[in-house]
Amino acid sequence: MTFQSKLFAALLLAIFAFSCTPKTPKTVTEPVTQTPTPPTPPPTDLSPCKKFQDLPYQEKDDTENQYVIYRDMLKNDEIEEAFKRWKTVYEKAPAADGQRNTVYLDGIYFYEVFISQTQDSTKINEYIDEIFKLYDETERCYPGAENYAGARKGFDLFYKYPNRSSKEETFELLRTAAEKGGDDMPYFIMNPFGALLVDMHYEEKITDEEAKKYVQMLNDALKKQTEECKGSDCDLYKEIKGYLPERLEYFERVKGFYDCAYFTEKYYPEYQASPGDCDNVLTVLSRLKFGGCTEANSPEYNEIYQKYQTDCRVAQNPCYDLLRDANYTEALDCFKTKAADETDPEKKAKYTMLVAKIYYAHLKNFSQARRYALEAADLKGGWGEPYLLIGRMYASSGPLCGSGRGWNSQVVVWTALDMWYKAKSIDPSSAAEANKFINQYSQYMPSKEDIFIRSLKVGDTYFVPCWIQRSTKIRASDG
């Protein structure tokens, strides 16, 4: 791996880490009697921009020395002196030897460091201008690196400088990089491209067919690169897998987007884990039905359908059959009407809770799901189930509110724990499930170090933004 690649990987570590181990070239031993191989001629496809070899002899020698010196200083974190020497190289031979874009990418790194060291908005904007100027020069001077530079621009605009570009412009940069890369698309665009893909579809700026094409492209690239990764490189894909698949679950709400096989692979194990839970039976049956499964084409659907009919069907209540058949709008209206007409508080609470579950499990509308879960809790005191559900919504919001494993994704666990502790405090029958979730998710909270570097303290109050919009207590995963 080049030094520049290591610098870039270090810069991205808060979101995900990356390293690349070059393969050891094969050694070819020639017989001594063979005619010596003539020296390899210099490459002819060098960068058209100014290079070392374009300089007069003495100036060429001096500039190459400055290049070596500033790169050594960079390794030792001597930023200011290294930058002075970098500027000399950049002015005289920005394309270096004509085969690598190192000088341009080093410049981007310098300006990112400077941004981190100042609060002066004028200077920050000047540095950002320089960064994007260097990206443009990289594209112009190294046509072969065009896709990489475009991908880096899209990444930076999504995570670092979102106010410098519209969502549509950033999406186009990432889409272009994804299409050019295919299965080998740059790893670092997978999460932001997936996030914007969801947003663009939700805002009806791309069609279902376009979205399906890019979801398949992302899944294929993630599968291929995960299978081919080696050693510590594979840690990177754990980060992506912690975000991208859950973010793309959004498309489960789009009729016909995913097929029966997708829903069966994902949800049938949930049925197997709890076949005696009728709420679970109905949820899984409805998911498979929505995916196009029938008794004729899916033995799994047939099995669950028979279980529902035998043990779980509520006679004389069409709302349940509407939900079974994945008619979610009609089921919502039906259960809302049932709740409004019901005079028994416990039954009213049950119907309201079913509305919350439809919004959560099938429509992925967390805000509405929380609203109805809280209504159900008000209708039936001492009931832990609504808080268990809200906790699950908060805990699963990491990909929605952050990158999947970074700070913004971790802090949602605090609000989830608040709900689970409340559930078991008011309803002892909820304790076992609440404790299961607490033990499962506590490991994903921020560490003491992460909390400390943000000038925060364990026990302090913290406001969690995103759709959650709640104050909570800071907790550390390591005690």
C-alpha positions, 0 to 999 in steps of 0.5 A: 500500500502507498503512503498516501493510501494509508493516510486516506485510510486513517482519515476515514477511520471514524466511518470505516478503516481500510488497508491494502497489502501489495502482492509480492512480485514473482521472481523470475530467474533467467538462465545465464546463457540467455541473451540479457533482456533489454531494459524496459522502455519508459512508459508512454502513457504518462500524465500530460501535466508537468512532471519531474522529467519535464524540468531542467536537469538541476531543477529536476534533481532538486524537485525530486529531493524535495518530494522525497523529503516532504514525504518523509516529513509527512510520515513523521507528522511534520505538517508545516515544514512538509507543506512548504516543501510540498508547495515547491513540488506542486508548483514545479512538477505536480504530476511527479513521475507521471505515473501516480497522483500522489502530489495531488492527494497529499495536497488534499490531505494537507488541507484537510489537516488545516481544516481540522486546526481552525475555526475560521470559516473563511479559511475553512472555505478557502481550504475546501476550495483548494481540495476540490481544485486538486480533485479536478486537477487529478481528474485532468492529469490522470484520466485513469484515476478519474473515477477514483477522484469523482468517487472521493468528491462524492464521498467528501460532499456527503460526509464532510461538506454537504453544504457545497453540493445539492443532494442530487449532484452528490448522488450523480457523482456517486452513481457515476463512480458506482456504474464505472466501477461495477463489482469493483466500485470504490468501497468507500462509496457503498454506504453514502451511495446506498443512503442517497439511493433511498433518499432519491427514491423516497423523494420520487427522483428515481424510479423503482427500476433504477433503484432495483438496478443500483441495489443489485449493483451494491449487493453484488459489489459487497458480496464480491469484495467481501469474498475476495478481501484478505486479512485486516482488509475484511474489517472494512466490510464489517463496517459496510455490512453493519449499515448498507443492508439495513439501509436498503431494507427501506425497499421492502415497503415497495411492492414487487421490489424484492421477490419471494426468495428474498423475504423467505430467506430473511423472515422464515428463520424468524418464524422458526425461532418462535412458531408459537407466537401468533403475532410473529406468525402473522408478521412473517406470513404477511411479509412473505405474502407481500414478496409474492409467496403463495401456497403454490410456489413456497412451501415455507409460506404454506407451512406458516399459512397452515399454522396461522389458519389452525392456531392464530386466525381470529374469527370474525375479524377481517382486519387480521386477514387483511394484514395476512394478505399484506393489504397494509393500507386497508389493515391500518384503516381496519384496526384504527376503526376497531380501536376507535369503536372499542370501549374495552380499554384493553382491547382498544390498546391491543388494536392500537398496538397492532397499528404500531406494529404495521407501521414498524414492521411493514411500512418502516415508518418509525415516527408513526409506529412510536406514536401509536405505541405510546397511545397503546401504553397510555390505554393500558397501564403497566404494559411493557410491550409498547416500550419494548417495540419503541426500544427496538425502533431506536436500536435499529435506527443506527443506519438511519441516523448515522453511518452504522457504527459511528457516534451518531449510530451508537448514541441511539442505543442509549434511548433504546435502553431507556425504553427497555429499562422502563418496560421491565420496571413497569411490567415484570413479564417484559423483563426477560425480553428487555434484558435480552435486548439490553445485553445484546445492544449495550456493546454497541454504545460509545466507549469511554474514550469516544465520550471523553474526546467529545468533552462529555461525561458518563451520566450526563444528559445528551440529546439524540437528534434524527427522528428520535429527538429525545434526551437520554443519559450517556453510558459507556460500552466499557463500564 
